[in-house]
Amino acid sequence: MSEYPLFALSEEHQAIREAVRAVCDAKVAPYAAVVDEEARYPQEAADALLAADFHAPHVPEQYGGAGADALATVLVIEEVARACVASSLIPAVNKLGSLPVMISGSEQLKQKYLTKLAAGEGGFSYCLSEPDAGSDAVGMKTRAVRDGDEWVIDGVKRWITNAGVSEFYTVMAVTDAEKRGHGISAFVVEKSDEGVSFGAPEKKLGIKGSPTREVYFDKVRIPADRIIGAEGTGFETAMRTLDHTRVTIAAQAVGVAQGALDYALEYARERKQFGKPIADFQGLQFMLADMGMKVEAARQMTYAAAGRSERGDKDLTFFGAAAKCFASDVAMQVTVDAVQVLGGYGYTRDYPVERMMRDAKITQIYEGTNQVQRIVIARQLLAGVQSEL
């Protein structure tokens, strides 16, 4: 029997949604525009999420976390993204960065770093992509060489979300170049480690409140016990991580699409042309109807994927990629349509939908472009790895 029977949220999950929405309405949404305008870190949101224990809800209770399941974590991220996508990257990236430790790390690593993350002692970022290794992550050049009781890491990582703000970094590095994907290992690096530095913040189209920087590793020495799992298993851990965290990108996409739809509906009811609300015009009604259908379809697919993430179902790879791909395409279309509903006003920064449109775009790109997602989905289908509902 399904863990979430009849596609309905449990009372506990409904309560989580309401609690997060209350926090976001009071302490996240009011700052979303100025965070975007000034391209600054959303400190107000970070403080509010930490105070409510929503900054890293996925951390198990045994390490001091909230112990939220995959669906509850999705609800947190969705609701934050509805108010401010940049702020939703706080819980999303904390899961992305720390999940390798949860999946493959030693108990010692879990006790040390998950406890600190839960306590708000530092965020967790994920370092996989490089200047010449984006979709082809196996082509990375960052190296880690064993030297006695230490590893020495050299290289550059690019497109690292919340770089410079996070205290902890999961870093993928080549430990045996001849083995390609089987020669990549994962490590925990701290911001304070000697030799770690950061590039200038990228000047981005959207999610301007979430800093994206290069991270430089110049002969960074770390203790040998900071390796995540066995040597050579880093790439496998990275891919297993993305199977789970692509669901959180789907949640971001659903959230920003819902936020745009909410605003478009409110505007359509109030804006009058030709003597009546524009919501009375059938052409606009059809547009709104399509937006609503797409958002709900994306939401249901995302929640279905979250259930599979929680259970570790064999078809998670298919559902994670499908939810991320579908929901992000929906987010882009719905936010573009929301701008259209508002007309000229939608094109100005005085209204939030143009920000939502800009923010939505990244969901089609990061954690694997939607072109890569379609490759993953097709391979899963051809291999016969899909749920039989």
N, C-alpha and C positions, 0 to 999 in steps of 0.2 A: 504494500500500500504506500502511496505517496506520502512523503514527510509533510507536505503541505496539501492536505486533502481538498479536493474540489476547487483548487486554484485560489483559495481564500487565505489571506494573512491571518495568523493566529492573533489572539487578543494582545499577546506580548509584543508581537511585531508591530501591530497597529499602535501600541503605546509608545514604542521606540520612534516610529515615524512622527507621532504627535509631539514627542519631547524634542526631537531634533528640529522640527519645524518651528517650535516656539523659540528655541535658542537662535535659530537663523533669522526669524522675523525680527527679533529684538536686537541681535548683536552682530549679524553677518550682513544681511541685506542693506542696512543703512549705510554701510561703508563700501559697498561693492563698486559704485561709480567712482568714488574718489581714489580707491585702490587702483582701478584701471587707469584713471586719468593721470595719476602720479607714478604709475608703474612701480608701486611699492609693495612690500610684503604685507599681507593682511593680518597685521599683529592683533587687531581687535578680535578677528575671527579665531586666530590661533589661541588666544587667551580664553575665549569663550568655549571653544571645543575642548581644550584641556580641562577647564573647570568642570565641564559636564561629562568628562571621560569619553568624549567622542573623537579625540585626536588619533587614537589607534585602537579602535574598539575590538579588533580581531585578536589582540593578545590574550592568551589563555589566562584564566583566573589564577592558576598556580604560579604565574609570574607577575601577579599584581594587576593584570588587565581586566577588562570588562567581560572577556570570554564570549564575545558576540559571535554567532554563527555567520556563515557566508551571506545568508539572506539579510540578517540584521545589519551587517557591514554595508551591504548594497543599499539598504534603506538610508543609512547615515549619509553615504556619499551622494545618493540621489537627491536627498533633501538639501544638502549643503550646495550642490551644484545648481539646484533650482534658484538659489539666492545669489550664488557667486561661484563660478566654475574654478577660478583661481584658488579659492579657499578650500574647495573640495579636494584639491590635490594634497592637502595636509593628511587626512586619513587615507587617501588612496595610495600616496607614495610611501607613507609609513608601512602600509601592508606590502607594497611591492618590494621595498628595501629589506624588510625583515623576514619575509616569507621564506627566502632561501635558508635562513637560520632555523626557522621552524621546521622546514622540510628535511634538511640534511645536516644541520649543525649538531655538534656535541652537546650534551647536557650542560657542560660548563659554559659554552657560548650562549646557550639559551638563558641560563640563569643570569649571566652577566648583562647581556644586551637587551633581551626582551624585558627584563625587570626595569632597566633604565628607560627604555622606550615607554613602557606603561606609566612610569612615574613622571614622565614629562622632562626627563633629563637630557633629551636630545632626539631629534627626528632621524629617520633612516632613509637614505637615498640609494638608488640602484644604478650601478655603473656597468653598462653593457656596450652601448654604441660608441663608435669612434669616428674620427674624421673620414676614414676610408672604409668603415665597416658599419653600415646601418642595417639595411635588410639582410645583408650577408654578414651576420655577426661572427660566423666562424673565421672570417678573414681578419679578425682583430690582431693588433700588433703589440698591445701591452704585454709585458713579460714579467713573470715572477720566477726568481731563481733561489733555490734553497742554499742557505749558507749557515751550516751548523744548526743552531736552534732558532734560526730566523729565516724569514722569506724577504727577499729584496725585490720591490716592485718598481718598474719603470714604464712609463707610457702616458698616453693622453686619452681621456674619455670625453665625449661630446654629447650635448643635449641632455645634460644631467639635471633633472628637475629638483628644485629646492637646494641645489648645490650652494655651499657657503653658509646656508642656514642650518642644514642638517649636521648633526655631530657624528653620525655613523654612516658608513658607505659599504654596500656589498659590491665588491669589485671582481669582475671576471678577467682573468689573465692567462696567457699561454704559459704552461709549464713544460710542455713537450711539443714542439712545433711539428714534428713528423707525424703525430697522431691526429692532426686536425681537430675535429670536435671532441675527440677523446683525450686531447692533450690540453684542455682548458680546465682551470681550477678556479674556485670561488674563495674569496677572503673577506674578512671584516677589517676595514681600515677606518681609523678615527681621524676626524678633522684636525686634531692636535698632533698627530704623528708628524715627525720631522720630515720635510720633503713634500708635503701635501700643500698644494696651492690651487687657486681658482682664477679662471679668466673673467673678463668683463661680462656682465649680464647681456644676454642676447636681446636685441631689439625686435620684439615679436609682434605679430598681427593681433594675437589675443592672449588670454591667460597672463596678462601683464603683471599681475600681482604675485605670480609664482616665478621666482628667479630660475632661469635656465642658464647654466654656465658650463664651460669646459672645466674638467678637473685634471690637474697635472700631478703625476707621481714621479718624483726625482729621487731615485735611490731610497725609496721609502722602506725602512726596515720595520717589520712587525714580528711578534713572537710566532713561532711555528704553530702554536695551538689556535691561531686565528684563522686557519684554513677551515672552510665550510665543507664538511664531508671528506671523502677520500680524494686524494690527488687524481686529477683527470675526470672528475665527475661534475665539474662546474657547469659545463654547457647543458648537460642533462637536467641539472637542478634549475638552471635559468629557464629552460623550456617548460619544465613542470610548473615553475612559478608563474609564467605567463599564461598558462592554461587557466589558472585561477584568477589572476589579476586582470585579464582581459574582461572579465565579468564586471569589474569595478569601473572600467572605462565605459562599458555599456551603461552602467548606472549613472555616470556623469552625463552621458548623452541623453538619457531619459530625463534627467533632472533639468538640464538646460532647455530641452524641448518643451517640457511641461511649463517651465517658467515663461517661455516665450508665448506659449498657447494661452496661459493664464492672462498675460498682459494684453494679448491681441483680443481676447474675448471681452475683457473689461473695456478696452478702447472702443470696440465695435458697438457695444451697448450705449456708450456715452456720446460718441462722435455723430453729429447730425449733418446730413447733406440732403438737398432737395426736400427739406422739411421733415425728415424722419431719420431715426438712427440707421447707420450704415448696416447694422446687423439685420435689418429688415430686407436687405437686398439679397435675392437668391444667389447671385453670383458669388457674393462674399460668404453666404451660408455654406455653399458647396466647398469653398476653400477651407473654412473652419472645420467642416465635417471631415474632410480628408486629413487635416492636421490632427484632429482628435483620434481618428482611427489609427493613424500611424504611430502616435505616441503610445496608445494602449497596446498595440501589437508589439512594439519594442519593449514595453514594460513587462509584458507577460513572457516574452522570450528571455529577457534578462533574469527574471525571477526563476524561470525554469532552469536556466544555466546556473544560478546561485545554488539551487537545490542540488544539482549535480556536483558543484564544487564542494559543497559541504559533505556529501556522501563519498566523493572521490569516484564517481561512476566512470566506466570505461569510455563513455561517449562525451566526456567533459571537453576534450580537445575540439570536437565538432561544435558543441554548444557554446563554448567560450568564444571561439572565433566567429561563429554565426551571430551571437548576441552582440558582440563588439561591432562587427561589420554592419549589421542591419540597423542597430540603434544609432550608430554614428551617422550613417547615411540619412536616417530619419531626422536626427538633430539638425543636420545641415539644411535639409529641405524645409523643415518646420520653422526654423529661425529665419530663413530667407522669406518664407511666406508671411511670417509675422511682421517683418519689415514692410512687406507689400501692403498688408492690412492697414498699417499706420501711414502709408503713403510717404509724403515728404517728411513728415515728423519722424517716421521710422528711420530715416536716413541720417538723423542728427543725434548728437551725443546727449541731447536733453532727455532722450527716452532710452530705456535700457535694451531694446531689442537689437540695436545695431551692435552693442557689446556682446550680446548673447550669440549673434550670428558670427562675430569674429572668434569668440571663444569656442563655438561648436566645431569649427574647422579642424582643430587639433585632434579631436576624437577620431577623425578619419585617418590620422597619420601616426600618432605615437602608439607604442606597444605593438607595433606591426602595422604597416599601412594596410588599407582595405584591399589592395591588390594582393598582398601577401596573405591576408585572411582568406581570400577566395581560393588561393592555392591550397592552403591548409584544409579548407572545407572540402574542396574537390578530392583531395587525397583521402580524406576520411570517408567520403562517400564511396569512392572507388574501392577502398579497403573493406567496405561493409561495416564500418564502425559508426553506427547511428542508432539512436533509440527507436525501438518499435513501439510506438504509443498504442 
